[in-house]
Amino acid sequence: MDVLIHIFVGLHIIGIAALLGGFLTQMKAMGQGVARFTPAMLHGALTMLVTGAVLIGLNQAQDYSVDNVKMGVKLAVLIVILGLVYVKRDEEKVDKPLFGLVGGLTLVNVFIAVLWT
C-alpha cells in the first residue's frame, strides 16, 4: 500500500508542476497583458484534485493520521483555482490580477502542504 501512496504523491507533484509550470510560462505574456490559462493548468489542477482525494483515502485506509483541517483548507484553495481556470479557460486573454491570483493561490497551496505541520 505504501508503494501506491508514493505513486499518487508523485502524480500529485506532477499536477502541481503542470499548474505552476503553466503559470510560469505565461509570466512574460502576463506582463504584456495577453496571458491565458493553458490546458496544462486545468489538467494540473484536476490531477491535484483527484490524486489529493485518493491520497487522503489511502492514508486513512492505512490508519495514518490525516490533518482534516489542513486538507480542507488545501481543498478550498484548489477549488478556487480550479473554478477560475475552468471558467476562463477559453478566453484569449485573462486580466493580470486574476492570472496573478491563480499563481499566488497555487504557491499558497504548495506552502500550506510544506509548512503546515
C-alpha positions as CSV (number, residue, x, y, z in Angstrom):
1,M,0.0,0.0,0.0
2,D,2.9,2.3,0.7
3,V,4.1,2.0,-2.9
4,L,0.6,3.0,-4.1
5,I,0.7,6.1,-1.8
6,H,4.1,7.0,-3.2
7,I,2.9,6.7,-6.8
8,F,0.0,9.0,-6.1
9,V,2.3,11.5,-4.3
10,G,4.3,11.5,-7.5
11,L,1.2,12.1,-9.6
12,H,0.1,14.9,-7.2
13,I,3.5,16.6,-7.7
14,I,3.2,16.3,-11.5
15,G,-0.2,18.0,-11.2
16,I,1.4,20.8,-9.2
17,A,4.2,21.1,-11.7
18,A,1.7,21.3,-14.6
19,L,-0.3,24.1,-12.9
20,L,2.6,26.1,-11.7
21,G,4.6,25.5,-14.9
22,G,1.7,26.7,-17.0
23,F,1.5,29.8,-14.9
24,L,5.3,30.4,-15.0
25,T,5.4,30.0,-18.8
26,Q,2.8,32.7,-19.2
27,M,4.6,35.3,-16.9
28,K,6.0,37.2,-19.9
29,A,2.6,37.2,-21.6
30,M,1.1,38.4,-18.3
31,G,3.5,41.4,-18.4
32,Q,2.2,42.2,-21.9
33,G,-1.4,41.7,-20.8
34,V,-2.1,38.7,-23.1
35,A,-1.7,35.8,-20.7
36,R,-4.2,33.0,-20.9
37,F,-4.9,29.8,-18.9
38,T,-3.4,26.9,-20.7
39,P,-4.9,23.4,-20.9
40,A,-1.9,22.2,-18.8
41,M,-3.1,24.4,-15.9
42,L,-6.6,23.0,-16.0
43,H,-5.3,19.4,-16.2
44,G,-2.8,20.0,-13.5
45,A,-5.5,21.4,-11.1
46,L,-7.8,18.4,-11.9
47,T,-4.9,16.0,-11.4
48,M,-4.2,17.6,-8.0
49,L,-7.8,17.3,-7.0
50,V,-8.2,13.6,-7.9
51,T,-4.8,12.5,-6.6
52,G,-5.3,14.5,-3.4
53,A,-8.6,12.8,-2.7
54,V,-7.1,9.4,-3.4
55,L,-4.1,10.2,-1.1
56,I,-6.5,11.1,1.8
57,G,-8.4,7.9,1.3
58,L,-5.3,5.7,1.1
59,N,-3.7,7.3,4.1
60,Q,-6.9,6.9,6.2
61,A,-7.2,3.3,5.0
62,Q,-3.7,2.7,6.4
63,D,-4.7,4.3,9.7
64,Y,-2.1,7.1,9.1
65,S,-3.0,10.4,10.7
66,V,-4.6,13.0,8.3
67,D,-5.0,16.6,9.3
68,N,-8.5,17.2,8.1
69,V,-8.4,20.9,8.7
70,K,-5.3,21.3,6.6
71,M,-6.8,19.1,3.8
72,G,-10.0,21.2,3.9
73,V,-8.0,24.4,3.5
74,K,-6.0,23.0,0.7
75,L,-9.2,21.7,-1.0
76,A,-10.8,25.1,-0.7
77,V,-7.8,26.9,-2.2
78,L,-7.7,24.3,-5.0
79,I,-11.4,24.6,-5.8
80,V,-11.0,28.4,-6.2
81,I,-8.0,27.8,-8.5
82,L,-9.9,25.2,-10.5
83,G,-13.0,27.3,-10.7
84,L,-11.1,30.3,-12.0
85,V,-9.1,28.3,-14.6
86,Y,-12.2,26.3,-15.7
87,V,-14.4,29.4,-16.2
88,K,-11.7,31.4,-18.0
89,R,-10.1,28.6,-20.0
90,D,-11.5,29.6,-23.4
91,E,-10.7,33.3,-23.2
92,E,-8.0,34.7,-25.4
93,K,-6.5,36.7,-22.5
94,V,-7.0,36.9,-18.8
95,D,-6.7,40.0,-16.7
96,K,-3.4,40.4,-14.9
97,P,-4.8,40.4,-11.3
98,L,-6.9,37.3,-12.0
99,F,-4.0,35.5,-13.6
100,G,-1.7,36.5,-10.7
101,L,-4.3,35.3,-8.2
102,V,-4.2,31.8,-9.6
103,G,-0.4,31.8,-9.5
104,G,-0.4,33.1,-5.9
105,L,-3.0,30.7,-4.7
106,T,-1.0,27.8,-6.3
107,L,2.0,28.9,-4.3
108,V,-0.1,29.3,-1.2
109,N,-1.3,25.7,-1.6
110,V,2.3,24.5,-2.0
111,F,3.4,26.3,1.1
112,I,0.5,25.0,3.1
113,A,1.5,21.5,2.1
114,V,5.1,22.0,3.1
115,L,4.9,24.3,6.1
116,W,1.7,23.4,7.9
117,T,2.7,20.7,10.4
